[in-house]
Amino acid sequence: MREAALRQGPGMDKNKAMDTKETLIRIVLVALLLYAAVCLALSGRELYAAQAARTRLRQELQAAERENLALDRKLREGLSAGELEALARERLGLVRPGDKIFRFAPAPEA
């Protein structure tokens, strides 16, 4: 038995060191691959959210453009004084001099 240990000698230590080194390299590579996969998955999720937001914003823009066209057409046709005043109050929050403004506090939480 001692002879077998002597025969293996220092060469066995080199093999063991190489195996340990290769194992560490494999562990590091697997960790890097897992990290890359997680980063890729998170990036894909962010991309999907950004695309959904872009779609929603495009729809809002189209609705605003349609409303703008309708208001522009109405302006070209001409507005009565009452219609113009109603628009100024609704859209711009304007009031006439002498109007009283009432502000209500939010309801207390229970």
C-alpha positions in Angstrom: 0.0 0.0 0.0 2.8 2.3 0.8 4.4 1.5 -2.5 1.2 2.6 -4.3 1.3 5.9 -2.5 4.9 6.4 -3.4 4.3 5.5 -7.0 1.5 8.1 -7.3 3.7 10.7 -5.6 3.8 14.3 -6.6 2.0 13.8 -9.9 -1.2 13.0 -8.0 -1.1 16.4 -6.3 -0.8 18.1 -9.7 -3.8 16.2 -11.0 -5.8 17.1 -7.8 -4.8 20.7 -8.2 -5.9 20.7 -11.9 -9.2 19.1 -11.0 -9.8 21.7 -8.3 -8.9 24.5 -10.7 -11.2 23.1 -13.4 -14.0 22.7 -10.9 -13.6 26.3 -9.8 -13.6 27.5 -13.4 -16.8 25.5 -14.1 -18.5 27.0 -10.9 -17.5 30.5 -12.0 -18.8 29.9 -15.5 -22.1 28.5 -14.3 -22.5 31.5 -12.0 -21.8 33.9 -14.8 -24.3 32.1 -17.1 -26.9 32.3 -14.4 -26.2 36.0 -13.9 -26.5 36.6 -17.6 -29.8 34.7 -17.8 -31.3 36.7 -14.9 -30.2 40.0 -16.5 -31.6 38.9 -19.8 -34.9 37.9 -18.2 -35.2 41.3 -16.4 -34.3 43.2 -19.5 -37.0 41.3 -21.4 -39.5 42.2 -18.7 -38.5 45.9 -18.8 -38.8 45.8 -22.6 -42.3 44.4 -22.5 -43.4 47.0 -19.9 -41.9 49.8 -22.1 -43.7 48.5 -25.2 -47.0 48.4 -23.3 -46.4 52.0 -22.1 -45.6 53.1 -25.6 -48.8 51.5 -26.9 -50.9 53.2 -24.2 -49.2 56.6 -24.8 -49.8 56.3 -28.6 -53.5 55.6 -27.9 -53.7 58.6 -25.6 -52.0 60.7 -28.2 -54.4 59.6 -30.9 -57.4 60.5 -28.6 -55.9 63.9 -27.8 -55.3 64.5 -31.5 -58.9 63.6 -32.3 -60.1 65.9 -29.6 -57.8 68.7 -30.8 -59.2 68.3 -34.4 -62.8 68.5 -33.1 -62.0 71.6 -31.1 -60.2 73.2 -34.0 -63.2 72.5 -36.3 -65.5 74.0 -33.7 -63.3 77.1 -33.4 -63.3 77.5 -37.2 -67.1 77.2 -37.2 -67.2 79.8 -34.4 -68.3 79.5 -30.8 -70.9 81.5 -29.1 -69.9 83.5 -26.1 -71.6 81.0 -23.8 -69.8 78.0 -25.3 -66.4 79.8 -25.1 -67.0 80.7 -21.5 -68.0 77.1 -20.7 -64.9 75.8 -22.4 -62.7 78.2 -20.4 -64.3 77.2 -17.1 -64.1 73.4 -17.8 -60.8 73.1 -19.5 -58.8 75.9 -18.1 -60.4 76.3 -14.7 -61.0 80.0 -15.3 -63.5 82.1 -13.4 -65.1 85.5 -14.0 -64.1 88.4 -11.8 -66.5 88.5 -8.8 -67.3 84.7 -9.0 -67.0 82.9 -5.7 -64.8 79.9 -5.5 -65.7 77.1 -3.1 -63.1 74.6 -2.2 -64.0 71.5 -0.2 -61.6 69.7 2.1 -61.3 66.0 1.4 -63.5 63.7 3.5 -61.7 62.5 6.7 -60.6 58.9 6.6 -62.4 56.5 9.0 
